[in-house]
Amino acid sequence: MDVQNFDCGFPYIVVDNLYDENELNIIWQELNFLSYSNKLQPPMETGAEMDLDGNYVKSNSGIFLEEIFSNLKYSNIFKVNRKLFNIGIYKHPSWFFKHIMYKLNHDTTLISYYDDGDQYAPHRDASTISTLTWLYRKPKRFEGGDLYFTEYNECVRVKNNRALIFPGCIEHAVDHVSMEKNYRGKYLGRYCLTNFIKRYVDIV
């Protein structure tokens, strides 16, 4: 596992080779289960943002793990991706990561899939910290799908088993995924495991 800290006007972290082969096998077992029988849902079912004209700003499919599992201990992905919370995010030299993590106590996990033509226009997340982990079947069968921090002219290239951790309020976008015709619709595109991390406060 290779952890790199960056700051380009805001702090972010890139983790390469996040999961070992056994962990990846466990994750793919669940991704295979979720990918078929129409479990993955369109943007209106996953809390996607809308533009001023009322159009969804993303075109992909996905589902929150919390909608599939009433008890998350039965989810392979949920159990394995707790690893993200133990990589030392607070070691980033930015004040943001040094002081914010201990205040956060809640996260949700969104599984997203991008096939040919899918993208996500510039948007901000309703989270304090967002983590994105990219996965795809090898050999890679698509082009594009990189993430751009649009207000900072900063790009993080999509790479298998790479995680990106950043403040959710920073505007970001995913460029179009393109695939050759014979690979489309076969779940050979870009998967993203997203954790939206924030503080959960009970309302009394």
C-alpha positions in Angstrom: 0.0 0.0 0.0 1.4 3.4 -1.1 0.0 6.5 0.6 0.8 9.9 -1.0 -0.3 13.3 0.5 -1.0 16.2 -1.8 -2.0 19.9 -1.4 -2.9 22.0 -4.4 -4.9 24.7 -2.6 -6.8 22.0 -0.7 -5.5 18.7 0.7 -6.1 15.2 -0.7 -4.7 11.7 -0.3 -4.0 9.1 -3.0 -3.6 5.5 -1.9 -2.4 2.9 -4.5 -2.6 -0.8 -4.0 -5.1 -0.3 -1.2 -6.3 -3.9 -1.1 -4.4 -7.1 -1.2 -5.4 -10.0 -3.5 -7.5 -11.7 -1.0 -9.4 -8.5 -0.2 -9.9 -7.8 -3.8 -11.4 -11.3 -4.4 -13.8 -10.7 -1.5 -14.8 -7.3 -3.0 -15.3 -8.7 -6.5 -17.6 -11.5 -5.1 -20.0 -8.8 -4.0 -19.6 -6.6 -7.0 -20.5 -9.5 -9.2 -23.6 -10.1 -7.1 -24.6 -6.4 -7.2 -23.9 -6.0 -10.9 -26.6 -8.3 -12.2 -30.4 -8.7 -12.0 -31.0 -5.0 -12.2 -29.7 -4.2 -8.7 -27.8 -1.1 -9.8 -30.1 1.8 -10.0 -30.2 5.0 -12.2 -29.1 8.4 -10.8 -32.4 9.5 -9.4 -32.2 6.6 -7.0 -28.8 7.4 -5.6 -29.1 11.0 -4.5 -27.5 12.5 -7.6 -27.4 16.3 -7.9 -29.5 18.1 -10.5 -28.7 21.2 -12.5 -30.7 24.4 -12.7 -32.9 22.9 -15.4 -33.8 19.9 -13.3 -31.5 17.4 -15.1 -29.3 14.9 -13.3 -25.7 15.8 -13.6 -24.5 12.2 -13.7 -25.2 9.2 -15.9 -24.2 6.0 -14.3 -25.7 3.3 -12.2 -25.3 2.5 -8.5 -26.7 1.5 -5.1 -26.0 2.2 -1.5 -24.9 -0.8 0.5 -27.3 0.3 3.2 -30.2 -0.4 0.8 -29.1 -4.0 0.2 -28.0 -5.1 3.7 -30.1 -4.4 6.8 -27.0 -5.5 8.8 -23.8 -4.4 7.1 -21.7 -7.0 8.8 -22.9 -9.3 6.1 -21.4 -7.1 3.3 -18.0 -8.2 2.0 -17.3 -4.6 0.8 -18.3 -3.0 4.1 -16.1 -5.2 6.1 -13.1 -4.8 3.9 -13.3 -1.1 3.2 -13.1 -0.3 7.0 -9.4 -0.4 6.1 -9.7 3.1 4.8 -10.1 4.4 8.3 -6.8 2.8 9.5 -4.4 4.2 6.9 -3.5 7.3 9.0 -5.5 10.0 7.2 -4.7 12.3 10.2 -1.0 12.1 9.2 -1.6 14.4 6.2 0.2 17.7 7.2 -3.0 19.8 6.4 -4.9 21.1 9.4 -8.0 19.7 7.8 -7.0 16.0 8.0 -5.1 16.5 11.3 -8.1 17.8 13.2 -11.3 16.8 11.5 -11.3 13.0 11.6 -12.0 12.6 15.3 -15.2 14.6 14.9 -16.6 12.2 12.2 -18.7 9.2 13.3 -20.8 8.1 10.3 -20.4 7.0 6.7 -22.5 5.5 3.9 -21.1 3.5 1.0 -22.2 4.0 -2.6 -21.3 1.4 -5.3 -21.2 3.1 -8.7 -20.6 1.7 -12.2 -19.7 3.6 -15.3 -20.2 2.1 -18.7 -19.8 3.6 -22.2 -20.9 7.3 -22.3 -21.3 7.6 -18.5 -19.9 10.6 -16.7 -20.5 12.9 -13.7 -20.6 16.6 -14.3 -19.0 19.1 -11.7 -20.6 18.7 -8.3 -20.0 18.8 -4.6 -20.7 16.0 -2.1 -22.8 16.5 1.0 -20.1 15.0 3.1 -17.2 16.2 5.2 -14.8 13.7 3.6 -15.4 11.7 0.5 -13.3 8.6 -0.4 -13.4 7.1 -3.9 -11.9 3.6 -4.6 -11.6 2.7 -8.2 -11.8 -0.9 -9.5 -12.1 -2.5 -12.9 -11.6 -5.9 -14.4 -8.3 -6.6 -16.1 -7.4 -6.1 -18.8 -8.8 -2.6 -18.8 -11.6 -2.3 -21.4 -12.4 1.5 -21.3 -10.9 4.9 -21.7 -11.6 8.0 -19.7 -13.2 8.0 -16.2 -10.5 10.2 -14.7 -11.5 12.6 -11.8 -11.0 16.3 -12.1 -11.0 18.9 -9.4 -12.5 21.5 -11.7 -11.8 24.7 -9.8 -8.2 23.8 -9.3 -7.2 22.3 -12.7 -6.1 19.2 -10.9 -6.6 15.7 -12.3 -6.3 12.3 -10.6 -6.1 9.4 -13.1 -8.3 6.4 -12.6 -6.3 3.4 -11.7 -7.3 0.0 -10.5 -7.2 -0.4 -6.7 -6.5 3.3 -6.2 -8.3 5.3 -3.5 -8.7 9.1 -3.4 -9.6 10.9 -0.2 -10.6 14.6 -0.2 -12.9 17.2 1.4 -16.4 16.5 0.0 -17.1 20.2 -0.5 -14.4 20.5 -3.2 -16.0 20.6 -6.7 -15.1 17.5 -8.8 -16.2 15.7 -11.9 -15.7 12.4 -13.7 -15.0 12.6 -17.5 -16.8 10.4 -20.0 -16.1 6.7 -20.1 -15.7 5.3 -23.6 -15.7 1.6 -24.5 -15.6 -0.4 -27.7 -19.0 -1.7 -28.8 -18.3 -5.4 -28.0 -17.4 -4.5 -24.4 -20.4 -2.4 -23.5 -23.1 -3.7 -21.1 -20.9 -6.5 -19.8 -19.7 -4.8 -16.6 -16.2 -4.3 -18.0 -16.2 -0.6 -17.1 -15.3 1.6 -14.2 -16.5 0.8 -10.7 -16.2 3.2 -7.8 -16.7 2.5 -4.1 -17.6 5.8 -2.4 -17.7 6.5 1.3 -19.4 9.7 2.4 -18.0 10.5 5.8 -19.5 13.0 8.2 -20.7 13.6 11.7 -24.1 12.0 12.6 -26.0 14.0 15.2 -29.2 12.7 16.8 -32.1 15.1 16.6 -34.1 15.1 19.9 
